[in-house]
Amino acid sequence: MLEVALLDIRPGLTTEFEAAFAEAQTIISSMPGYLRHTLQRCLGADHHYVLLVWWESLEAHTVCFRGSPDYQRWRTLLHHFYDPFPTVEHFVDVAL
């Protein structure tokens, strides 16, 4: 399962956001059900990012991660950078 989060960072704070994310990624990568992630910055708008996180299941993200005590640390590190708050959606592979 793939989590896709569109992140808009407050103007002038991208360097600080990336530094905070470098710390925060250790939190998410230690969660049960986590597989891998990537953070990408938009070439046309340097304050716009996409976070892709692969999880074993939807519950690994929504229950295990978001329900964990470590999620509060994640929030403290990152949520003040967002404007507006991120859009997060979940995707699964299509069998073709």
trRosetta pair geometry for C-beta under 8 A, 3 or more apart (Angstrom, degrees):
i j d omega theta_ij theta_ji phi_ij phi_ji
1 54 7.2 141 76 -157 45 58
1 55 5.0 -32 73 68 100 89
1 56 7.3 15 24 105 98 17
1 57 6.0 73 6 -142 136 18
1 58 5.5 -132 -168 -60 169 63
1 60 7.8 154 55 40 125 110
1 61 7.4 -118 105 -6 126 124
1 90 5.9 -2 177 -172 110 105
1 91 7.1 152 -164 77 62 43
1 92 5.6 -35 -108 -88 71 80
2 52 6.3 -21 -166 -163 104 92
2 53 7.3 145 -158 76 54 44
2 54 5.6 -28 -100 -99 69 69
2 55 7.8 166 -92 21 20 75
2 90 7.0 151 81 -158 49 53
2 91 4.5 -22 65 64 102 96
2 92 7.4 174 19 -80 81 30
3 51 7.6 -17 112 112 97 91
3 52 7.2 151 80 -157 61 41
3 53 4.3 -10 56 60 112 96
3 54 7.7 -158 19 -74 77 21
3 55 6.2 52 -19 -8 108 115
3 61 5.4 145 -64 -117 137 158
3 88 6.4 -10 -171 -167 98 100
3 89 7.6 158 -154 83 52 37
3 90 5.7 -25 -99 -101 63 74
3 91 8.0 -180 -77 21 18 76
4 50 6.7 -20 -164 -169 86 104
4 51 7.6 150 -158 80 37 57
4 52 6.0 -6 -104 -104 68 72
4 88 7.1 160 83 -151 48 50
4 89 5.2 -14 60 62 98 85
4 90 7.6 179 18 -85 76 25
4 91 6.4 35 -11 -4 114 116
5 50 7.1 150 78 -161 52 53
5 51 4.2 -9 59 57 106 104
5 52 8.0 -161 26 -69 72 32
5 53 7.5 24 -1 3 109 106
5 86 4.7 23 -174 165 97 142
5 87 7.1 164 -150 83 52 47
5 88 4.6 -10 -100 -101 85 84
6 48 7.5 -16 -173 -167 87 91
6 49 7.7 155 -162 85 43 52
6 50 5.9 -23 -104 -105 59 76
6 86 5.8 164 72 -154 52 83
6 87 4.7 8 42 52 108 96
6 88 8.0 -153 20 -71 65 43
7 48 7.3 147 84 -161 58 44
7 49 4.2 -18 67 67 110 98
7 50 7.0 178 19 -89 85 23
7 51 5.9 58 -20 -13 124 104
7 81 7.9 22 -179 106 113 110
7 82 6.3 -92 -152 -107 80 99
7 86 5.0 -25 -91 -96 63 117
8 47 6.3 42 -164 130 64 95
8 48 5.7 -15 -104 -105 69 72
8 49 7.9 -174 -75 26 26 71
8 82 6.4 85 68 -154 65 68
8 83 6.0 -88 107 77 103 50
8 84 6.3 44 54 33 128 55
8 86 7.5 170 16 -91 70 65
9 13 5.6 -139 164 81 104 95
9 14 5.4 114 98 -89 149 69
9 17 4.8 -67 -131 -43 140 164
9 47 4.6 -133 63 -167 86 81
9 48 7.6 -150 16 -70 81 26
9 49 6.6 49 -23 -1 110 111
9 81 5.0 -24 -136 161 86 104
9 82 6.9 -56 -100 -95 46 43
9 83 7.6 48 -178 31 16 79
10 13 4.7 38 74 19 91 132
10 47 7.4 -116 82 -160 13 129
10 81 6.0 -134 12 -166 94 52
10 82 7.5 30 -31 74 83 2
10 83 4.9 64 -80 14 81 125
11 47 6.0 -54 -94 -87 53 157
13 16 4.9 -57 -166 49 75 113
13 17 5.5 84 132 -32 87 99
13 47 7.9 68 54 -131 73 105
13 81 5.6 -162 123 -136 134 91
14 17 5.4 -53 -143 36 32 115
14 18 6.3 32 159 -19 66 104
14 41 7.6 68 -161 -126 128 132
14 46 5.9 -34 -77 140 169 95
14 47 5.7 -121 -67 -104 113 64
15 18 6.0 -54 -150 35 28 108
15 19 6.6 28 152 -17 62 106
16 19 5.7 -55 -150 37 33 112
16 20 6.3 31 153 -16 67 107
16 81 7.2 -171 99 -101 98 118
17 20 5.8 -59 -148 40 30 108
17 21 6.1 30 154 -20 67 108
17 49 7.9 -159 132 -14 139 147
17 78 7.4 70 -147 -135 81 76
17 81 4.5 111 -100 -151 106 155
18 21 5.6 -51 -142 37 31 112
18 22 6.5 43 153 -28 62 99
19 22 5.7 -46 -155 24 32 116
19 23 7.2 25 149 -9 60 101
20 23 5.9 -58 -160 39 38 108
20 24 6.0 32 148 -18 72 112
20 77 4.7 164 -178 175 105 90
20 78 5.9 164 129 -83 124 66
20 81 7.0 -176 55 -38 146 139
21 24 5.3 -57 -135 44 37 111
21 25 6.0 49 162 -36 69 98
21 39 6.0 65 162 -80 148 173
21 77 7.8 143 -77 139 36 117
21 78 6.6 71 -83 -100 73 114
22 25 6.3 -42 -147 17 23 113
23 26 6.5 -54 -177 18 41 109
23 27 8.0 37 136 -16 65 100
23 77 6.1 -144 88 -142 112 143
24 27 5.4 -46 -167 24 54 116
24 28 6.8 40 147 -11 78 101
24 73 7.7 177 -119 124 79 86
24 74 5.4 95 -153 -129 109 70
24 77 4.5 178 -74 102 112 148
24 78 5.5 24 -76 -44 167 117
25 28 5.8 -53 -146 41 43 105
25 29 5.8 38 158 -18 72 112
25 37 6.8 -151 -141 74 103 134
25 39 7.6 -104 -82 -20 127 126
26 29 6.0 -58 -138 43 28 108
26 30 6.5 27 161 -22 61 111
27 30 6.3 -71 -160 32 24 107
27 31 7.5 38 147 -41 60 98
27 70 5.0 175 -159 167 105 116
27 71 7.9 145 158 -85 130 35
27 73 5.9 -170 -103 89 147 114
27 74 5.1 -157 103 -71 153 96
27 77 7.8 173 -2 18 144 147
28 31 5.8 -39 -163 -1 42 119
28 34 6.1 144 155 -116 70 143
28 37 6.4 27 113 -21 134 155
28 53 6.7 -85 169 -124 138 138
28 65 6.7 28 -130 -138 75 130
28 74 6.8 84 -56 -106 88 134
29 34 5.7 -175 -137 134 33 151
29 37 7.0 -116 -77 16 88 115
30 34 7.3 52 52 30 16 148
30 70 7.3 -123 76 -160 115 172
31 34 4.5 99 67 -31 87 118
31 60 7.0 122 134 174 112 90
31 64 6.0 126 -180 126 107 109
31 65 4.7 12 -147 -92 159 91
31 68 6.7 -143 -118 -10 104 159
31 70 7.3 -152 -80 74 93 139
32 60 6.4 -129 109 -138 70 95
32 64 5.2 -105 67 -171 97 148
33 55 5.3 27 144 -167 100 89
33 56 4.1 -111 -149 31 78 108
33 57 6.0 -72 -150 33 130 81
33 59 7.4 -133 -118 90 169 72
33 60 2.5 -138 132 -132 152 134
33 61 7.4 -120 113 -38 128 54
33 64 5.6 121 22 51 131 156
33 65 7.7 -110 68 -36 114 97
34 37 7.6 -41 -166 -31 106 104
34 53 7.3 -57 -138 -175 87 107
34 54 7.9 95 -171 85 52 61
34 55 6.3 -43 -105 -110 41 71
34 56 7.8 -42 -8 -10 12 88
34 60 6.8 -172 -51 158 47 125
34 65 7.5 94 -65 -76 101 121
35 54 4.0 -59 69 106 122 101
35 55 6.2 -169 3 -98 97 16
35 56 6.4 136 -49 -52 104 66
36 53 7.7 -171 97 -149 40 51
36 54 5.1 17 51 42 75 114
37 51 6.7 -5 -171 -175 114 86
37 52 6.3 164 -154 90 62 57
37 53 4.3 -12 -103 -104 104 73
37 54 7.0 -159 -75 18 52 68
38 51 7.7 175 88 -151 46 47
38 52 5.0 3 54 56 87 103
39 49 6.0 -3 -175 -177 90 126
39 50 7.6 170 -153 85 47 45
39 51 5.2 -13 -106 -105 78 77
39 52 7.9 -168 -78 25 34 67
40 49 6.4 154 81 -158 45 72
40 50 5.1 -9 60 56 98 89
40 51 8.0 -179 23 -80 66 33
40 52 7.5 23 2 -1 107 105
41 46 6.1 18 172 -147 121 61
41 48 7.4 115 -162 80 60 53
41 49 5.3 -38 -100 -100 57 83
42 45 4.7 4 97 57 134 75
42 46 6.8 -141 72 -86 78 25
42 48 4.0 5 9 82 138 102
42 49 6.9 -127 -12 -78 82 32
42 50 7.6 91 -58 -14 85 91
44 48 7.9 -13 76 47 76 129
45 48 4.2 43 96 8 111 119
51 86 7.9 -13 27 -147 117 155
53 61 7.1 126 104 -103 127 121
55 58 7.2 115 93 -85 134 21
55 60 4.3 179 -177 79 115 122
55 61 4.7 -104 -56 -43 167 99
55 65 8.0 -98 -109 -16 134 132
56 60 5.0 99 50 -34 85 153
57 60 4.8 115 56 -10 74 98
57 61 7.8 -150 96 5 52 80
58 61 6.2 -65 -167 41 39 104
58 62 5.8 3 156 5 77 118
58 90 5.7 58 -114 -176 99 161
59 62 6.0 -65 -122 54 33 92
59 63 4.5 -11 -168 21 77 123
59 64 6.5 76 139 -13 72 94
60 63 7.4 -17 -66 53 10 85
60 64 5.0 -27 -149 34 44 131
60 65 6.7 49 148 -18 58 100
61 64 7.3 20 -21 51 10 87
61 65 5.2 -27 -147 30 39 127
61 66 6.9 42 152 -16 57 101
61 90 7.2 -179 57 -99 152 122
62 65 7.5 34 -17 50 11 90
62 66 5.6 -24 -160 23 34 130
62 67 7.9 44 136 -21 46 98
63 66 6.9 -15 -67 52 7 92
63 67 5.2 -12 -177 1 46 132
64 67 6.4 -50 -110 47 7 101
64 68 6.3 21 161 -45 52 109
65 68 5.8 -52 -151 9 25 117
65 70 7.9 -69 -152 79 62 103
65 71 6.0 112 156 -81 62 112
66 71 5.3 98 -140 -122 31 159
67 71 7.0 95 36 1 13 146
68 71 4.9 121 64 -17 77 96
69 72 6.1 -41 -174 17 50 112
69 73 7.8 46 137 -11 67 98
70 73 5.4 -47 -162 32 53 114
70 74 6.5 61 140 -22 72 100
71 74 5.1 -48 -151 34 41 120
71 75 6.3 46 150 -22 68 101
72 75 5.6 -48 -149 34 33 115
72 76 6.4 36 151 -20 63 105
73 76 5.6 -53 -148 36 33 114
73 77 6.3 31 154 -18 65 107
74 77 6.0 -61 -150 37 27 109
74 78 6.1 -22 170 19 64 118
75 78 6.8 -86 -136 53 20 83
75 79 4.7 1 -163 -15 68 129
76 79 7.4 -3 -59 24 13 100
78 81 5.9 -62 -169 24 55 114
78 82 7.4 45 149 -28 81 103
79 82 6.0 -51 -160 18 47 114
79 85 7.7 2 -155 -122 91 92
82 85 5.3 73 125 -113 133 41
82 86 5.7 -84 -136 -33 143 81
